[in-house]
Amino acid sequence: CTFINEVIFFFNSAPFHLGIIFSNGNRWKVMRRFSVMTLRNFGMGKRSIEDRIQEEARCLVQELRKTNSSPCDPTFLLGCAPCNVICSVIFHNRFDYKDQHFLYFMEKFNENVKILSSPWILICNSFPALIDYFPGSHKKLLKNVAYVKQYILEKVQEHQGSLDMDNPRDFIDCFLIKMNEEKGNQQTEFTTEALINIVTDLFGAGTETTSTTLRYGLLLLLKHPEVTAKVQEEIDRVIGRHRSPCMQDKSSMPYTEAVLHEIQRYIDLFPINLPHAVTCDIKFRNYLIPKIHFNNKLIGQS
């Protein structure tokens, strides 16, 4: 229920109507369409992003080798890897695993996940008035969110200073170009605040989900050595030990692909999906589903 806790908490304490995850109506359509198109242009879902993923996989393996096969908690490293792939698309560069700014950025994300999983957040969701008047970990959560958004704002400002309108380097550049194109439009959805929220959404949705899948995947492979042995045999036969895997190998590795799908099915990563709301009061089988108010704003209104 971590994500649902996060959703409820942010509905009551943040500008949920911006970005992609918490927006709705025409704003959601505009932001989603732009984001999907831009991410595809930078290789998401295509072979062109393969080099970035392979590079990050090699860096991850190198870091794991430094443990010298001794017991370790890979949680942080498994979070850094997908986060760096996202960074390469959004910021146009990856970060070294020892980079202090990157480490602090990742620390804030990990800390928020722990806070959102705590019983205290459940209490805050049940009694929203506590958020404003009581001390607690929710204050730390909001402080961390503010830090993440400030970090992203600084990156946006750096991009503004070196922007080439004819040669966008990454997602931020594309958004800034679109902002410039719509400068005279008073109703534009392309604002700096919207950009910060979209980038935050992309990190939040891509980092934790991928790292959790990797972590549980390792756990399940440890618990089922007979499956691990079959996966290793297929890897050795198709890929070998002297090159990185690529998308072209997928069609030749049906067992490994089936195991990956089974891992995702078994862990039930996203059991409840995103929250939904009706755009007007609806009566269904003698139940009234009301149009919900959050922060004096109605779900269903842009």
C-alpha positions as a Markdown table, in Angstrom:
| # | Residue | x | y | z |
|---|---|---|---|---|
| 1 | Cys | 0.0 | 0.0 | 0.0 |
| 2 | Thr | 3.0 | 2.3 | -0.1 |
| 3 | Phe | 2.0 | 4.0 | -3.3 |
| 4 | Ile | -1.6 | 4.6 | -2.2 |
| 5 | Asn | -0.2 | 6.1 | 1.0 |
| 6 | Glu | 1.9 | 8.4 | -1.1 |
| 7 | Val | -1.0 | 9.4 | -3.4 |
| 8 | Ile | -3.3 | 10.3 | -0.5 |
| 9 | Phe | -0.6 | 12.1 | 1.3 |
| 10 | Phe | 0.4 | 14.2 | -1.7 |
| 11 | Phe | -3.2 | 14.9 | -2.7 |
| 12 | Asn | -3.5 | 16.7 | 0.7 |
| 13 | Ser | -0.1 | 18.4 | 0.8 |
| 14 | Ala | 1.2 | 19.1 | -2.8 |
| 15 | Pro | 0.2 | 20.6 | -6.1 |
| 16 | Phe | -1.1 | 17.2 | -7.4 |
| 17 | His | -2.7 | 18.7 | -10.5 |
| 18 | Leu | 0.7 | 19.2 | -12.2 |
| 19 | Gly | 3.0 | 16.6 | -13.8 |
| 20 | Ile | 1.6 | 13.3 | -15.2 |
| 21 | Ile | 0.8 | 11.0 | -12.3 |
| 22 | Phe | -1.5 | 13.4 | -10.4 |
| 23 | Ser | -2.9 | 15.5 | -13.2 |
| 24 | Asn | -6.2 | 14.8 | -15.0 |
| 25 | Gly | -8.3 | 16.0 | -17.9 |
| 26 | Asn | -6.7 | 17.9 | -20.8 |
| 27 | Arg | -3.6 | 18.7 | -18.9 |
| 28 | Trp | -2.9 | 15.0 | -18.4 |
| 29 | Lys | -3.4 | 14.3 | -22.1 |
| 30 | Val | -1.1 | 17.1 | -23.2 |
| 31 | Met | 1.7 | 16.2 | -20.7 |
| 32 | Arg | 1.5 | 12.5 | -21.3 |
| 33 | Arg | 1.5 | 12.9 | -25.1 |
| 34 | Phe | 4.5 | 15.2 | -25.0 |
| 35 | Ser | 6.4 | 13.0 | -22.6 |
| 36 | Val | 5.7 | 9.7 | -24.5 |
| 37 | Met | 6.7 | 11.3 | -27.8 |
| 38 | Thr | 9.9 | 12.8 | -26.4 |
| 39 | Leu | 11.0 | 9.7 | -24.5 |
| 40 | Arg | 10.5 | 7.6 | -27.6 |
| 41 | Asn | 12.6 | 10.1 | -29.6 |
| 42 | Phe | 15.4 | 9.5 | -27.1 |
| 43 | Gly | 15.1 | 5.7 | -27.4 |
| 44 | Met | 12.7 | 4.6 | -24.7 |
| 45 | Gly | 11.3 | 1.2 | -25.9 |
| 46 | Lys | 13.7 | 1.1 | -28.8 |
| 47 | Arg | 17.1 | -0.4 | -29.5 |
| 48 | Ser | 18.7 | 3.0 | -29.5 |
| 49 | Ile | 18.7 | 3.2 | -25.7 |
| 50 | Glu | 20.5 | -0.2 | -25.6 |
| 51 | Asp | 23.9 | 1.4 | -25.3 |
| 52 | Arg | 23.0 | 3.4 | -22.2 |
| 53 | Ile | 21.5 | 0.4 | -20.5 |
| 54 | Gln | 24.5 | -1.8 | -21.4 |
| 55 | Glu | 26.9 | 0.8 | -20.1 |
| 56 | Glu | 25.0 | 1.1 | -16.8 |
| 57 | Ala | 24.8 | -2.7 | -16.4 |
| 58 | Arg | 28.6 | -2.9 | -16.8 |
| 59 | Cys | 29.0 | -0.2 | -14.1 |
| 60 | Leu | 26.6 | -2.1 | -11.8 |
| 61 | Val | 28.5 | -5.3 | -12.3 |
| 62 | Gln | 31.8 | -3.6 | -11.5 |
| 63 | Glu | 30.4 | -2.2 | -8.3 |
| 64 | Leu | 29.1 | -5.6 | -7.3 |
| 65 | Arg | 32.5 | -7.2 | -8.0 |
| 66 | Lys | 34.1 | -4.8 | -5.5 |
| 67 | Thr | 32.2 | -6.7 | -2.7 |
| 68 | Asn | 34.6 | -9.7 | -3.4 |
| 69 | Ser | 31.6 | -12.1 | -3.1 |
| 70 | Ser | 31.1 | -11.1 | 0.6 |
| 71 | Pro | 27.6 | -10.7 | 1.9 |
| 72 | Cys | 26.1 | -7.2 | 1.1 |
| 73 | Asp | 22.8 | -5.4 | 0.7 |
| 74 | Pro | 22.5 | -4.5 | -3.0 |
| 75 | Thr | 19.4 | -2.3 | -2.5 |
| 76 | Phe | 21.2 | 1.0 | -3.0 |
| 77 | Leu | 23.2 | -0.1 | -6.0 |
| 78 | Leu | 20.1 | -1.6 | -7.7 |
| 79 | Gly | 18.5 | 1.8 | -7.3 |
| 80 | Cys | 21.4 | 3.7 | -8.7 |
| 81 | Ala | 21.4 | 1.7 | -12.0 |
| 82 | Pro | 17.9 | 2.5 | -13.2 |
| 83 | Cys | 18.1 | 6.0 | -11.8 |
| 84 | Asn | 21.3 | 6.6 | -13.9 |
| 85 | Val | 19.5 | 5.4 | -17.1 |
| 86 | Ile | 16.8 | 7.9 | -16.4 |
| 87 | Cys | 19.4 | 10.6 | -15.7 |
| 88 | Ser | 21.0 | 9.9 | -19.1 |
| 89 | Val | 17.7 | 10.6 | -20.9 |
| 90 | Ile | 16.6 | 13.6 | -18.7 |
| 91 | Phe | 19.9 | 15.2 | -17.8 |
| 92 | His | 22.1 | 13.9 | -20.7 |
| 93 | Asn | 24.6 | 12.3 | -18.4 |
| 94 | Arg | 25.0 | 9.6 | -15.9 |
| 95 | Phe | 26.6 | 10.0 | -12.5 |
| 96 | Asp | 29.4 | 8.1 | -10.8 |
| 97 | Tyr | 28.2 | 5.9 | -7.9 |
| 98 | Lys | 30.6 | 7.9 | -5.7 |
| 99 | Asp | 29.2 | 11.3 | -6.8 |
| 100 | Gln | 28.1 | 13.0 | -3.6 |
| 101 | His | 25.3 | 15.0 | -5.2 |
| 102 | Phe | 23.9 | 11.9 | -6.9 |
| 103 | Leu | 24.3 | 9.9 | -3.6 |
| 104 | Tyr | 22.3 | 12.5 | -1.7 |
| 105 | Phe | 19.7 | 12.6 | -4.4 |
| 106 | Met | 19.2 | 8.9 | -4.2 |
| 107 | Glu | 19.2 | 9.0 | -0.4 |
| 108 | Lys | 16.3 | 11.3 | -0.4 |
| 109 | Phe | 14.3 | 9.0 | -2.7 |
| 110 | Asn | 15.1 | 5.9 | -0.6 |
| 111 | Glu | 14.3 | 7.8 | 2.6 |
| 112 | Asn | 10.9 | 8.8 | 1.2 |
| 113 | Val | 10.0 | 5.2 | 0.3 |
| 114 | Lys | 10.7 | 4.1 | 3.9 |
| 115 | Ile | 8.7 | 7.0 | 5.3 |
| 116 | Leu | 5.8 | 6.3 | 3.0 |
| 117 | Ser | 5.8 | 2.7 | 4.2 |
| 118 | Ser | 5.6 | 3.6 | 7.9 |
| 119 | Pro | 2.6 | 3.4 | 10.2 |
| 120 | Trp | 2.8 | 7.1 | 10.9 |
| 121 | Ile | 1.8 | 8.0 | 7.3 |
| 122 | Leu | -1.2 | 5.7 | 7.7 |
| 123 | Ile | -2.2 | 7.8 | 10.7 |
| 124 | Cys | -1.6 | 11.0 | 8.8 |
| 125 | Asn | -3.9 | 9.8 | 6.0 |
| 126 | Ser | -6.6 | 8.9 | 8.5 |
| 127 | Phe | -6.2 | 12.3 | 10.3 |
| 128 | Pro | -5.0 | 14.9 | 7.7 |
| 129 | Ala | -5.0 | 17.7 | 10.3 |
| 130 | Leu | -1.9 | 16.1 | 11.9 |
| 131 | Ile | 0.1 | 17.1 | 8.8 |
| 132 | Asp | 0.0 | 20.8 | 9.6 |
| 133 | Tyr | 0.1 | 20.8 | 13.4 |
| 134 | Phe | 2.1 | 17.7 | 14.5 |
| 135 | Pro | 5.8 | 16.9 | 14.1 |
| 136 | Gly | 6.8 | 13.6 | 12.6 |
| 137 | Ser | 8.4 | 11.9 | 9.7 |
| 138 | His | 5.9 | 13.5 | 7.3 |
| 139 | Lys | 7.7 | 16.8 | 7.8 |
| 140 | Lys | 10.9 | 15.0 | 6.7 |
| 141 | Leu | 9.1 | 13.7 | 3.6 |
| 142 | Leu | 8.0 | 17.1 | 2.5 |
| 143 | Lys | 11.5 | 18.5 | 3.1 |
| 144 | Asn | 13.0 | 15.7 | 1.0 |
| 145 | Val | 10.5 | 16.4 | -1.8 |
| 146 | Ala | 11.4 | 20.1 | -1.7 |
| 147 | Tyr | 15.1 | 19.1 | -2.0 |
| 148 | Val | 14.5 | 16.9 | -5.0 |
| 149 | Lys | 12.5 | 19.6 | -6.7 |
| 150 | Gln | 15.2 | 22.2 | -6.0 |
| 151 | Tyr | 17.8 | 19.9 | -7.4 |
| 152 | Ile | 15.8 | 19.4 | -10.6 |
| 153 | Leu | 15.2 | 23.2 | -10.8 |
| 154 | Glu | 19.0 | 23.8 | -10.7 |
| 155 | Lys | 19.4 | 21.3 | -13.5 |
| 156 | Val | 16.7 | 23.1 | -15.5 |
| 157 | Gln | 18.5 | 26.4 | -15.0 |
| 158 | Glu | 21.8 | 24.9 | -16.1 |
| 159 | His | 20.1 | 23.7 | -19.3 |
| 160 | Gln | 18.6 | 27.1 | -19.9 |
| 161 | Gly | 22.0 | 28.6 | -19.9 |
| 162 | Ser | 23.4 | 26.2 | -22.5 |
| 163 | Leu | 20.2 | 25.5 | -24.6 |
| 164 | Asp | 20.6 | 25.1 | -28.4 |
| 165 | Met | 17.2 | 25.4 | -29.9 |
| 166 | Asp | 18.2 | 23.3 | -32.9 |
| 167 | Asn | 19.9 | 20.5 | -31.1 |
| 168 | Pro | 18.1 | 19.3 | -28.0 |
| 169 | Arg | 20.3 | 17.0 | -25.8 |
| 170 | Asp | 17.7 | 15.5 | -23.5 |
| 171 | Phe | 14.1 | 15.6 | -22.2 |
| 172 | Ile | 14.7 | 18.9 | -20.3 |
| 173 | Asp | 15.9 | 20.6 | -23.5 |
| 174 | Cys | 12.9 | 19.4 | -25.5 |
| 175 | Phe | 10.5 | 20.8 | -22.8 |
| 176 | Leu | 12.3 | 24.1 | -22.7 |
| 177 | Ile | 12.1 | 24.4 | -26.5 |
| 178 | Lys | 8.3 | 23.7 | -26.2 |
| 179 | Met | 8.0 | 26.3 | -23.5 |
| 180 | Asn | 9.7 | 28.9 | -25.8 |
| 181 | Glu | 7.4 | 28.0 | -28.7 |
| 182 | Glu | 4.3 | 28.6 | -26.5 |
| 183 | Lys | 5.6 | 31.7 | -24.8 |
| 184 | Gly | 2.7 | 33.8 | -26.1 |
| 185 | Asn | 0.0 | 31.2 | -25.1 |
| 186 | Gln | -1.6 | 32.3 | -21.8 |
| 187 | Gln | -3.2 | 28.9 | -21.5 |
| 188 | Thr | -0.1 | 26.8 | -22.0 |
| 189 | Glu | 0.6 | 23.8 | -19.9 |
| 190 | Phe | 4.3 | 24.0 | -20.5 |
| 191 | Thr | 5.7 | 25.8 | -17.5 |
| 192 | Thr | 8.8 | 25.4 | -15.4 |
| 193 | Glu | 6.8 | 24.1 | -12.5 |
| 194 | Ala | 5.1 | 21.5 | -14.8 |
| 195 | Leu | 8.6 | 20.4 | -16.0 |
| 196 | Ile | 9.9 | 19.9 | -12.4 |
| 197 | Asn | 6.8 | 17.8 | -11.6 |
| 198 | Ile | 7.1 | 15.7 | -14.7 |
| 199 | Val | 10.8 | 15.0 | -14.1 |
| 200 | Thr | 10.0 | 14.1 | -10.5 |
| 201 | Asp | 7.2 | 11.7 | -11.7 |
| 202 | Leu | 9.6 | 10.0 | -14.1 |
| 203 | Phe | 12.2 | 9.4 | -11.4 |
| 204 | Gly | 9.6 | 8.3 | -8.9 |
| 205 | Ala | 7.9 | 5.9 | -11.3 |
| 206 | Gly | 11.0 | 4.5 | -13.0 |
| 207 | Thr | 13.6 | 4.1 | -10.2 |
| 208 | Glu | 11.7 | 2.4 | -7.4 |
| 209 | Thr | 9.7 | 0.1 | -9.6 |
| 210 | Thr | 12.8 | -1.2 | -11.5 |
| 211 | Ser | 15.1 | -1.5 | -8.5 |
| 212 | Thr | 12.4 | -3.4 | -6.6 |
| 213 | Thr | 11.9 | -5.8 | -9.5 |
| 214 | Leu | 15.7 | -6.4 | -9.7 |
| 215 | Arg | 15.9 | -6.9 | -5.9 |
| 216 | Tyr | 13.0 | -9.4 | -5.7 |
| 217 | Gly | 14.3 | -11.1 | -8.9 |
| 218 | Leu | 17.6 | -11.8 | -7.1 |
| 219 | Leu | 15.8 | -13.1 | -4.1 |
| 220 | Leu | 13.6 | -15.5 | -6.1 |
| 221 | Leu | 16.6 | -16.8 | -8.1 |
| 222 | Leu | 18.4 | -17.5 | -4.8 |
| 223 | Lys | 15.4 | -19.3 | -3.5 |
| 224 | His | 15.0 | -21.4 | -6.7 |
| 225 | Pro | 18.6 | -22.5 | -7.7 |
| 226 | Glu | 17.2 | -25.0 | -10.2 |
| 227 | Val | 15.6 | -22.1 | -12.2 |
| 228 | Thr | 18.8 | -20.1 | -11.8 |
| 229 | Ala | 20.8 | -22.9 | -13.3 |
| 230 | Lys | 18.6 | -23.1 | -16.4 |
| 231 | Val | 18.7 | -19.3 | -16.9 |
| 232 | Gln | 22.5 | -19.4 | -16.6 |
| 233 | Glu | 22.7 | -22.2 | -19.1 |
| 234 | Glu | 20.7 | -20.3 | -21.6 |
| 235 | Ile | 22.7 | -17.1 | -21.0 |
| 236 | Asp | 26.0 | -19.0 | -21.5 |
| 237 | Arg | 24.7 | -20.7 | -24.7 |
| 238 | Val | 23.2 | -17.6 | -26.4 |
| 239 | Ile | 25.3 | -14.7 | -25.1 |
| 240 | Gly | 28.4 | -16.3 | -23.6 |
| 241 | Arg | 30.7 | -14.7 | -21.1 |
| 242 | His | 32.5 | -12.1 | -23.2 |
| 243 | Arg | 29.8 | -9.6 | -24.4 |
| 244 | Ser | 26.8 | -7.7 | -23.1 |
| 245 | Pro | 23.3 | -9.0 | -23.7 |
| 246 | Cys | 21.2 | -7.0 | -26.3 |
| 247 | Met | 17.6 | -6.9 | -27.4 |
| 248 | Gln | 18.4 | -9.1 | -30.4 |
| 249 | Asp | 19.1 | -12.0 | -27.9 |
| 250 | Lys | 15.5 | -11.8 | -26.6 |
| 251 | Ser | 14.0 | -14.1 | -29.3 |
| 252 | Ser | 16.6 | -16.7 | -28.6 |
| 253 | Met | 16.1 | -16.8 | -24.8 |
| 254 | Pro | 12.5 | -17.9 | -24.2 |
| 255 | Tyr | 13.2 | -19.5 | -20.8 |
| 256 | Thr | 14.9 | -16.4 | -19.4 |
| 257 | Glu | 12.1 | -14.2 | -20.7 |
| 258 | Ala | 9.5 | -16.5 | -19.1 |
| 259 | Val | 11.4 | -16.3 | -15.8 |
| 260 | Leu | 11.4 | -12.5 | -16.0 |
| 261 | His | 7.6 | -12.4 | -16.6 |
| 262 | Glu | 7.1 | -14.8 | -13.7 |
| 263 | Ile | 9.1 | -12.7 | -11.4 |
| 264 | Gln | 6.9 | -9.7 | -12.3 |
| 265 | Arg | 3.8 | -11.7 | -11.8 |
| 266 | Tyr | 4.9 | -13.2 | -8.5 |
| 267 | Ile | 6.0 | -10.0 | -6.8 |
| 268 | Asp | 2.8 | -8.1 | -7.6 |
| 269 | Leu | 4.7 | -4.9 | -7.8 |
| 270 | Phe | 1.8 | -2.5 | -8.4 |
| 271 | Pro | -1.3 | -4.3 | -7.0 |
| 272 | Ile | -3.8 | -1.4 | -6.9 |
| 273 | Asn | -2.6 | 0.8 | -9.8 |
| 274 | Leu | -3.2 | 4.5 | -9.8 |
| 275 | Pro | -6.2 | 6.0 | -8.0 |
| 276 | His | -9.2 | 6.8 | -10.2 |
| 277 | Ala | -12.0 | 9.3 | -9.6 |
| 278 | Val | -15.3 | 10.1 | -11.3 |
| 279 | Thr | -15.9 | 13.5 | -13.0 |
| 280 | Cys | -19.3 | 13.9 | -11.5 |
| 281 | Asp | -21.4 | 12.2 | -8.8 |
| 282 | Ile | -22.3 | 8.7 | -9.9 |
| 283 | Lys | -24.8 | 6.2 | -8.4 |
| 284 | Phe | -23.8 | 2.6 | -9.0 |
| 285 | Arg | -25.7 | -0.4 | -7.6 |
| 286 | Asn | -27.1 | 1.8 | -4.8 |
| 287 | Tyr | -23.7 | 3.2 | -3.9 |
| 288 | Leu | -22.9 | 6.9 | -4.4 |
| 289 | Ile | -19.5 | 7.6 | -5.9 |
| 290 | Pro | -19.0 | 11.3 | -5.3 |
| 291 | Lys | -16.8 | 13.7 | -7.2 |
| 292 | Ile | -13.8 | 14.1 | -4.8 |
| 293 | His | -12.5 | 17.3 | -3.4 |
| 294 | Phe | -8.8 | 17.8 | -2.6 |
| 295 | Asn | -7.3 | 21.1 | -1.5 |
| 296 | Asn | -10.5 | 22.9 | -2.6 |
| 297 | Lys | -10.0 | 21.5 | -6.1 |
| 298 | Leu | -12.2 | 19.0 | -7.8 |
| 299 | Ile | -11.0 | 15.8 | -9.4 |
| 300 | Gly | -12.2 | 15.9 | -13.0 |
| 301 | Gln | -11.5 | 19.6 | -13.3 |
| 302 | Ser | -8.3 | 20.9 | -14.9 |
